[in-house]
Amino acid sequence: MTPSEEILYKYWGFKSFRPLQSEIIDSVLEGRDTLALLPTGGGKSICFQVPALMFPGLCLVVSPLIALMKDQVINLRKKGIKAEALISGMPRREMNVILDNAAFGKLKFLYVSPERLKDDYFQAKFAEMKLGMIAVDEAHCISQWGYDFRPHYLEIADVRTIHPKVPVLALTATARKKVIGDIQERLKFKKKNLFQKSFYRSNLSYMVFEEQDKYGRLLNILNKKQGSAIVYMRSRKGCMKLASFLKERKISAEAYHAGLDSKVRNERQAKWIDDKIRVMVATNAFGMGIDKPDVRVVVHLELPDSLESYFQEAGRAGRDEEEAFAVMLFEQHDIKLLKERLESRYPTPDMIRRVYEALGNYFQLPEGGGEGAEFEFDIQTFCKRFDLKVNAVYPSLKELEREAYIDLLDDPKLSSRVQVLASKRDIYNHQEKRAQDGEVLQVVLRNHTSVFNHPVKIREEKLASKIGMKQAEFERRLLQMHKLGLVDYTAQSRFPRILYPNSRIKINNLQIDAKGIRSRKKEDQKRCVEIINYVESDYCRSALLLKYFGERIGKKCGTCDHCIREKSKSRKSKLLMRDQIEEELREPSVLKELVRKLDFNEDALYAEVRSMVDEGLILYDELQDRISKK
């Protein structure tokens, strides 16, 4: 076994790598900047985790996917590998502890969201770290030509200058030729270096059907094709409605979306992976990093925004290389909705300014103040107060975040955290005065012994029940002690939060990149056209996808809805041809005369005559060039 295979076997139990994994790992171990383009399910995490364990020092992993970061940290810890994640919305004290541990060499993997990279304290500590490599997940996010451009990714090139000799491994599942070049340029690759696996999936049949009765067609699909399934929808309400519909018809199904409590999401995901739930009806919040190889069918009931996202979601079917299906159901109204969604994603500069001004007033921030301030944000209340629409406000917030005027922390389900700040003597004195506060502190201390050293995650409901106290009272007492400076307490929020990285500025000084907005909108319009062309095209679906991603089109797949229709037409054409040949052969005929009489392709006719002769259905006299019935 090679050293990398030994690591693979030791921690993952596999004796060999999947295609391209070994070559990518070797490239990184040689110290080369590397871009790996592997379709969904291609084992991207192995490509950086294995070489990271072979390098001395830390592996910095940049990812925009909070849930995926959490899952990978948990899985690494289960293997005895020290890993942490810095995510948006994490209390400053907790982040500082993690960064200190990374600088002291106590971690092997540090996952960070791209927003953290610009933080001064992060950069100061990053300079102290002994670094082995940098891994950039979802690398297409760095390209303005990519379908999910995130400006914070541009910070990666800056942090590279702190450790210029360390290799970068960039990973993505989907990228076109223009994006591939842009990724390598923006990450400051010393030399272009691409490893790309083919997008062709021989076991996956792509199907597209125009259908008004989508629920009925979906039932038909699920009844015909047994096994695990994912059904993608755009709205949370739609997910819940369809899951109920399926359960009423004795098909085990659950809804999955970002609005669910994290505990509920995790439970449903675990049941689906263990085959206790057959169908997961989900928004695109579901699927990233989930390793379930035996998904037999993925169905899209609404049009996705791009072929990149469609290919990634559809590709979650059939990772075990067994037969699987990716089905898209659409109607003409869906095309209209797709175009309307695109328009709503790009607010005008005037709307962005209006939202920024309203935010400052909503949070009662003075101009020139508020740097570092963080607020809970109830978008419904905000819209009502300032007479704005949610579908105009949310994209405006995203644009303000792109311009670094705010940070939108739209994952409100971070656990509650607490750290004891006071000395043990002060804690004792406080307990003497307020006995119930003492009970709260003691139950926290008993269950979290490191609470004096760094913030710890707590579940108020569980701790309160241990001392016979109501959860609301438990939280109120923690909040009181927070105000007194005895503890640092951050309660779990039901709402997203908005952070001001800099002070509020005058509205006239707000700089909006209108040209950039127009450019991104133009690229999105092209993607919209590609999706519409894909569903309306009368051509092999697999070939269309391969062409979109820049691969040469070989033979047609033979298994998509188009190819199946073509085969059916061909069979009918052959039957018709044979019927007419037999009709003409009531009397023997010269072959050339027969071909001239019949209205079919000449080559096809000659081929069919040969087949009928070989099958013994007709006779052919080669000397006279005559054919006759047997």
Protein Blocks (a to p, Z undefined) as FASTA:
>chain_A
ZZklmmmmmmnopabdcehklmmmmmmmnopacdddddehklmmmmmmmmmmmpgcjddd
ddfblklmmmmmmmmmmnopacddddehiafklmmmmmmmmmnopafbdcddfklmmpmk
lmmmmmmpccfbdcdehkllmpmkbmbdcfklmmmmmmmmmmmmbccddddfbdcfklmm
mmmmmnopabdcdddddfbdfkbccdddddfblmlmmmmmmmmmgcjdddddfbfklmmm
mmmmmmmnopacddddfkbcfklmmmmmmmmmnopafbdcddfkboghpacfkbfbdcdf
bdcfbfklmmmmmmmgoklopacdddddddfklmmmmmmmmmmmmccfklmmmmmmmmmm
mnopaehihihiacdddfklmmmmnopafklmmmmmmmmmmnopaccdfbfkbccddddf
bdfklmmmmmmmmmmlmmmmmmmmmmmmklmmpccdddfklmmmmnopafklmmmmmmmm
mmnomaccddddfbdcdddfbacddfklpccdfklmmmmmmmmmmmmmmmmmmmmpccdf
klmmmmmnopacdddehlamklmmmmmmmmmmmmmmmmmmmmmmmpccdfklmmmmpccd
fklmmmmmmmmmmnopaccdfklopacdZZ
